[in-house]
Amino acid sequence: MNFYVGCPIWAFKGWVGNFYPESARPAEFLREYTRRLTTVEGNTTFYAVPAQKTLEDWIEEMPETFRFCPKVPKAISHEGRLMENLERAREFIDIMSQLGRRLGPMFLQLPPRYSPKLLGDLQAFLAVWPRAVRLAVEVRHLDWFEAPHDESLNELLSEHNMARVTIDTRPIRDLAGDEILAGSVYQSLVAARERKPDVPVVPKRTSDFIFIRYIGHPEIESNDPYLKEWGEYFVSQLREEADVYMFCHSPDNLAAPWLARRVYSRVAKQVTLPPLPWEAVEEENYEQGQLF
């Protein structure tokens, strides 16, 4: 069992001086990120397949214990049916497989228009997906959450040992804490509510790993009831030998790393886990401070 926590991005200047050191430059962001968290939701691959040099740079920067979870490009998931883009998918898998042990589960996000009427397309696509490459699937059409489509999807994913992505947007739909926000932070919260899907939060394990996307409130304490709930769920799954991947988002991105650390700390109190790399960085910084 392993518990991986991370964010959707690493290249965020707003983290300089808090999550990253004051001296960090953009070229150092990935290295600094992997020194603190253990996975990343590779949203950049949704828009463009990385060039070979970029991939080589990532490999050099990422430790082997880190897990990069690339999002399947929208040219595959959002342009026509999946089987129409099968060759593109194979090419993408071949490219990203160069990450070796650093490659975590890939993430297939289906658009809201992809309804259960396309189940046959999804069945055919998953049937030819390489077994050696883990895959997590996120659906957004609301009919997937109703019987009998809900059961059909879970059975299909279980058959292929693929995870059903759970996206939790409840924290940004709960108004608690909004009155303490101001200006651009509040505007980003409102924009996030409109952009993120409002779908049922019904975790269902269909594979030997689980994949959770958590959209947190920018006021960290407002997340505590949800993180408590998720922490208990993760403890139960880890005790059943499942790998857990949790990706923490927030409307302005600033809070995301701290939410990941918060839930990891909660779970580590109940299940034996290695220290988050972040702890070693803080200890190192403390010892350097003591020297001077």
C-alpha positions, 0 to 999 in steps of 0.5 A, a space after each residue: 500500500 502507498 499513499 500519494 498526495 499532490 496537486 494538479 500543477 507544479 509551475 506556480 509562481 504564487 508558491 514562491 516564498 511559502 511552499 517554495 523558497 524565496 530564491 526559487 526560479 521557474 526552472 527549479 519548480 519541479 525539483 522543489 515540488 518533488 522534494 515536498 510532495 509525492 505525485 502530481 496530476 499532470 494536467 499539462 498533457 491534456 493540452 499538449 504531449 511533452 517533447 522528448 527533451 521535456 520528458 527527459 528533463 522531467 525524468 532527471 528531476 523526478 525521483 523514482 519514488 515520485 509518481 507522475 499521473 498524466 491526463 490523457 490528451 483532450 485530442 483523445 478524450 474530447 474529440 470524437 469517440 475514443 476508438 476513433 483516437 486509438 492510435 493517438 492513445 497508443 502513441 501517448 502511452 508509448 511516450 509517457 511510458 519512458 517515465 518508467 517507475 515514475 509513471 503513475 496511473 494515467 487519467 482519462 477525463 470524459 467530457 459531460 457529453 459522453 453519456 452511457 449511450 457510448 458505453 460500447 465505445 468505452 468498453 472497446 477502448 478499455 479492452 485494448 488499453 495495456 494492462 501494464 498501464 494503470 488507468 483512472 476514468 472520470 465521467 461527468 455526464 450525470 446519467 453515469 451516476 444513476 442505475 443501471 449505468 452506475 453499476 455497469 460502469 463499476 463492473 466494466 472498470 473492475 473487470 479491467 482493474 481500473 479506478 473510477 475517479 471521484 471528484 469532490 467539489 463540495 468544499 467550494 459549493 459550501 458557503 461557509 467561510 466565504 465571508 472572510 474572503 476578499 477580492 480576487 480570491 472570492 472571484 476565483 472561488 465563484 469561477 471555480 464553482 461554475 467551472 467544476 462539475 457538480 456530481 455526486 460524491 460516491 467513492 467506489 473502489 473498482 481496482 487496486 488503487 483509488 484516485 481522488 480529486 479534491 477541490 478545496 476551499 481557499 480558507 484551509 480550516 473550512 476543509 477540515 470536515 471533508 478532510 476528516 471524512 476522506 482521511 477515514 476512507 483512506 485509512 480503511 483503503 490502505 488497510 485493505 492494501 490499496 494504493 491511494 492517490 489524492 490530488 488537492 486543488 483550490 480555486 487560487 492554487 495557493 492552498 492546494 499543497 497545504 491541503 495535501 499535507 494536512 490530509 497526509 498528516 491525518 492519515 499518518 496518525 492511524 496508518 504507518 506511512 513514511 514521512 512526507 518528503 516535505 518534513 525532511 526539507 523543513 528539518 533541513 531548513 531548520 538545521 541550516 537556520 540553527 547554524 547561522 
